[in-house]
Amino acid sequence: MIARLTPALVLLAGLGIAGNASSEAPRWDQGRSVYERQIRPAEAPEKVDWDARVSALLREEPGDVVVTAVGDMIFNERISHLEQPERKNLLRILQESDVAIGNLEFSINERPELQKVFYNFRAPRDFAWEVAAIGINLVSMANNHALDFGPEGLKECLRALDLSGIAHAGAGRTLAEAHQPGSKRVQGQKERLALLSYMRYWTDRDRCTDPDGPCVATIDPATVLVAREDGKVESVEGPQERDVKAMEEDILLAKRRNGSVMVSLHVHDVSHSRAYGIQDRTPPNEEIPFRRAIDAGADAVLGSGPHVLRGIEIRGGRPIFYSLSNFIYQYRTPKVIPTDLPHQRDSEMPRPTNVSVWDRRDPREVMESVVARMTYRDGKLRRIELIPVTIDDEGPLYGVPRLASTKRAQQIVELLQKLSTPYGTKIAGKGWYGEVELAAPSP
């Protein structure tokens, strides 16, 4: 019997590289990789006492519940052991929060032979402990890579998370389970904090076809033709109402059983091809599910997917983060596949005039983000702090985040203020981080 080869294994076979599902994944010498090549001078370490800075940030009052949220995590090499102060203290912010939420945009399984796409967004089962080690204890899973290794890969991933104590939402062994919230109990609190998760892709390719099998919760697109007054016909695309209503019902049920409910929306408006530019604005039709989630009772909505920052809206005193960008972006897996092949023709890479393939790098906007740190007391949102993050885009720690330098942090806060201004949101600079201005909570 001839084993079915995935597109990735077919390509590797054509290169003369053996792919054996039963043995350890091959490792390539990336000494001449574009990612090992340093084309920009390394940023000099800032003379900052990061331990003291972060200790001051993390001070709490009795009764505080701290929830941190980050964006997309494409994660396959350990980072919890790194000792640089700007990296160690970044993880400390997650580790010292009560609940730390991130979007798990890779699979944890032992089934490399089931890989469906070229990019190998997979880690072995015990890597779930590394996710826990960086501080993440609640993950959203409704995204376009949850099923990269098929239903069996998804089931293994769910099992690995369960065994490591990481709660999850947005994917399940059935469609009904995918619509159930993941939740964590906070020490000293009677009620749990819950997360619901949904994906809004530009096609319905991941819509569940067998509700009794492994599924992802989705809000699917619809395109309708609209007649304009001038006689022309316009094509209008937006989210399907039935899916938005299903989300609203999930929120109502979750609110009955939990103290706080947050919603994660993984949104792809269009392809990430650079032909569409930097997608840092949310199209009006895509704002609908974010706002409807708040109106249904969600305490916060966490956006991911565009791989860049988008604005923040405060609606009824509750935050909408339209995109938190990337957090860990080990995107091209340089130790797992020969990365220069996708790099050469990658439609997501900018193509400046007279710049060689080796000298191309991800846009700056893709490699910066924030950690949203929300402090609640007595069920009221008291504070939102935005901690700027930058991600290495070359060298041995490609894709690994760090706390941004003071200068870069101020630039990121200024950018986020610019993106948030259309929503009437004000962000105060606090030197090396930002704080969203909230109306004073009622006593």
N, C-alpha and C positions, 0 to 999 in steps of 0.2 A: 504493500500500500504506500502510495506516495503522499508525504505530508504536504498540506497546503502551506505555501509560503506567503507571508505578508509582503506588501510592497517594499517595506524596508529591507526584509531579508532577501528579496529578489534583487534589489539594488546592490546589496552587499555581496551577494553571490556573483553578480556581474563584475564586481571589483576584485574578485578572487579572494574575498574574505568569507570564511566559513561562518554560518550561523547555526548554532546547535542549541536547541531549546533546553536540552537536558543538562548542559554544562553552564558554568559561570559565564556571564556576558563578557565578550571580548573587550579588552582595553587597548586603546590606540595611543601611540606616542604622539602627543600633541605639541612637541617641542617647537614645531614650525607652524603651529596653528595661529590663525589671526588673533585669537584671544590671548595667547601668550605674548604676542608682539605688543610692546608698549609704544604707542605713538604719541601719547600725551605725557608730559612730565607729571610724576606722582605728586599729589597734593601734600605739602609739608604738614606733618602733624601739628595741630593747634595746641598751643600751650594753655590747656584748660584742665582744671580738676574735674573730670567728668563724674567721678564718684560723688563729689560734693554737690555738683549741679543737680544730678539726678536724685540724690538724697533729699534735697530741698523740694524738688518737684513731688516726691512721693509721700510727703507728710500728709497724714490723714487725721480727721476728727472722729470721735466715737460715733458709730452708726453709719459711717461712709461705706458705700458699696461702689467699687471702682470697676468699670468695664472698659477694656481696651479693644479696639478693632483695627485690623489691618486689611489690605486688599489681597491681591492675588499672590498665592504661594506656589511657585514652580520650583521644586525642592528635591534634590537628589544627592547632595554631598553634605556631610555634617558641618554645622557651624557653631554648635553649642559649646565647643571646647575652645573657641578663639578667645584670646586674652587681650586684644587691643581694647583700650578703655572705651572707645567710641562704639565698638561692637558689643562688648560685654554689657555695657550699661543700657544699650538699646534693648537687649533681651531681658535685662533686669526689669524694665518698665512693664513688659508682658508678664514676667514671672511673679511680680509683686501685686498684680491686679487680681481681683476676685474671679473675673471671667475674662478670658482673652480669646477673641474671635478672629478667624482668618478664613479665606476662601481656599480650599484644598483643590488646586487645579492640577493634580496629578493623581496617579493611582498607586496604591500600596498592595502589591500582590507578588506571587511567585510564578506568574504565567507569561513570560516574555514571548512565547510562541503565539499568543493571542493578540499581539500588537496590531492595531489597525492602521495607524498613520505613521508617517516617517519620524516625527519627533517622538522620542522615547521618554514620555513623562511618566516614569515608573520608578518605584523604589521597592526593595524587598520588605517582607512583612515586619521585620524587627525595626524598620525605620520609623514606625509609628511612635516608638519610644523617643526618637530624636525630635519629632514634632512636639511631643509632650515636654521634652527637656527645654525647648526654647520658650515654653510658657503657654503655648496654645492648648486650651482644653475644650473648645467648642468650634466646630468647623461647618461651613456651608459647603455643600457638595453638588448643588445644581449648577453645573457648568458644562461646557462643550468638550471636556476631556474626561468626564467621569466614566464614560463608556468606551474609552480608547482600547480597553482590553476586554470588551464584551461583557455580557451578563456575569460570567464566571469571575472575571477580574473585579467587577464591582462588588460581588458578594464577598470575595476575599478581602477587599479593602474595608468593607463595613465590619467584618469580623476582626481585622487587625485593630481598627479604631476602638471597637468595643472592649477588646482585651487590654488595651492601654489606658482605658478610662477617658477617652476623648469622645465627647458627645457630638452628634452629627445631625444634619438636617438637609433635606432637598433631594436625597437619593435613598432608595430602600429596596428591600427584597420584593416588594410589590408597589404598585402605584399608590395605594392607600398609605403605606408606610412612608413613602417619599413625601407625602403631604403632612406627616406628623412632625411636630416640633422636636428638636433636640433640646435638652435642658440641663442646667446645673443648679445645685443648691449652694447658696452662699452661706458661709459660716455666720452664725448669729442671726440668720434671717429665717422666718417661717415659710416664706414662699420661694419658689424657684424662678430663675430667669430662663426664658425660652427663646429659641431661634427657629424661624421658618426660612426656607430658602427656595428660590425659583430662578430659572434661567429664561432669558428673553433673547433668542438667537434671531438671525435674519432669515432663517429658513426653519421649517418644522421638522428637520431631519432627526432630531432627538425626541420627538413626541413618542410617548409610550404606545406600542402597538399591542402589547400583552399586559393588561393591568395586573395579572397574577404572577408576573415575572419581574425581575429587577428593572427599576424605572427611575427616571429623573423627573422632578416636578418642573413643568415648563409653562411659560406664558407665550403662546405661539403667535406668529404674525398673520395678518390678513391684508390682502390688497384689494381695494375696491375701485371701481371706475366712477368718477363724478363728472357730471355735465356742468360746465361753466356757462355763465351768462353770454359769453361771446361765441358759444357754440362748440368750443373745443372740449375735448374729453381729457380729464386729468386722472392720473393713477395716484391713489393715496394709500399709503401703507401705515399700519398701526397694530397695536396688540388686540387680540381677540377678547371680546367682552366676557365670554363664558369663562375664560381662564382668569381674568381679573376678578370676576365674581367668586370663583373657587378660592382664590387667594384671600379675599375678604372674609369668606366663611371660615377658612382655616384660622384667621386671626381672631375672629370672634370666639371660636371654640377654645383656642389657646389662652385667651385672656381669662376665660372662666376658671382655668386650672392652674394658672401661673401668675406670679406677681407682675412681672414685666415681660413683654414680648417684643423681640426685635425681628426685623425682616431683612434678609439678604437678597439682593437682586443682581444677578450676573447678566449684564446687558451687552450684546453686540448689535449695534445698529446696522453696520455694514462690515465688510471685510476690513482687516487691519492693514491692507495694502496702503503704502504711502501715497498711492494715487488719490486717496481720500484725505491726505494731510493729517495733522495732529487733531484727533477727535476729542477736544477738550470741552465741547459744548453739547449738552443733551438736547436732541431734537424735541420740539414741543410734544409730539405724540408719545415720545418715550418717557416724558415726565408723568404721564397719566398713572401708571401703576405705582410709582413712588408715592405720589400724593394720595392715591386711593388707599394705599397701605396705612398711611398716617390717619386718614379719615376713618378707617375701620378700627383704629385703636392701637396701632403699633407705636411703641415708645421711641423707636429709631429705625431708620431704613439705611442699610449699608450697601452702597453700590460698588461693583467691581466689573471687570471685563474690558473697558476701553484701554487699559494699560497706560493711562495717563490720569492726572488729577482732573476732576471736574468740580463745579461749585458746590457750596453748602447752602441749604435752605432751612430756615426754622419755621415750621408750620404748626401753629397751635402750641408753641412752646416745645416742640419735639423736632429733632434734627433729621434732615435728609442729607446724606453724603452721596452725591450723585456718582462719584467714583473716588475711591481711595488709592487708585493706581496700583502699582506693584509693590510687594514687600520683599519677597525673595524671588529672584528672577534668573534661576539657573536654567535658562531657556533652551540653549542649544546643546546641553548635556555633553560637554567636550570630552568626558571620560567614557562615554557610552557609545556614541556614534561619531564618525569622522565629520566634525562640524563644518569644515570648510566647504563641504558640498552644498548644504542648504544656504550657508552664508553667501555663496557666490551668486545665487539666483533668488535670494529671499526678497519677496515683494514688500516686506515690512521694513527693509533697510533703505534709508535715503540714498539717493544716487547722485551726489554732487558732481559737477563737471570736473573731468580730468582727475578723479580720485580713484585709485585702484581698489580692487576688492579687499586687499589686505588692510587698507587704510580706512575702510568704512566702519562706522560705529553706530550703535543705537542712538536715536535722538535723545538729547538731554532730558526732555520731558518724560520719556519712558523710564528713566533711571532715577526718578525722584518721587517721593510720596510723603505721606504723613501717617503717624499713629494717632488715631482719635482716642483720647482718654476722657471718658465720661464719668463724672462723680455724682452719685445719687445719695440722697439721705431722706429717710421717711417717705420713700417713693417719689420724691421730687428731683428733677435734674438740677443740680447746683452749678455744675461747671463743665465746660468742654475745652480741653487743652489739645492743641495740635502740635505734635512733635515731629519736625521735619527729618526726613530720611533720604540718604543718597545710596545708590547701589553701584558697586564697582562694575565698569563696563569693559574691562580688559584685565589681563594678568591672572595669576593663579586663583584669585578669589572672585572671578567673574560671577556676577549675579548675587553677591553677598551684600546685605545691607549694613549700614553704619549710621550713627547719629551724624547729621549734617554739621559741617563747620558753621561757626556763627554767621559768617558772611553769606554762605550758601543758604543757611536756614532762613535768614531774613528775606532772601530773594524768593524762596519757596512760599513763605507766608504772604509776601506781596503778590505773588502770582495767584495764590488761592483767594486772596481778597479781591483781586480783579475778576476772577471767575465767579465769585459769590455775590458781587455787587448787583447784578441783575435781579437777585432774589432778595435784596434789601438786607443782606447779612453783613455785619461788621465784625472784623477780626482785629483784635488789639495785639500788636507786637510786644513780646516779653523778652526781647533780647535774642534768645536762641530757640524760642518756640512761640506759638501764637495761642490766643484764647478767644473763643467766640463770645461776643457780647450777648448775654441773655437777659430777658426781662426778669426782674427780681421775683423769685418764687413766692407764692402766697404762704403765709405762716401756717 
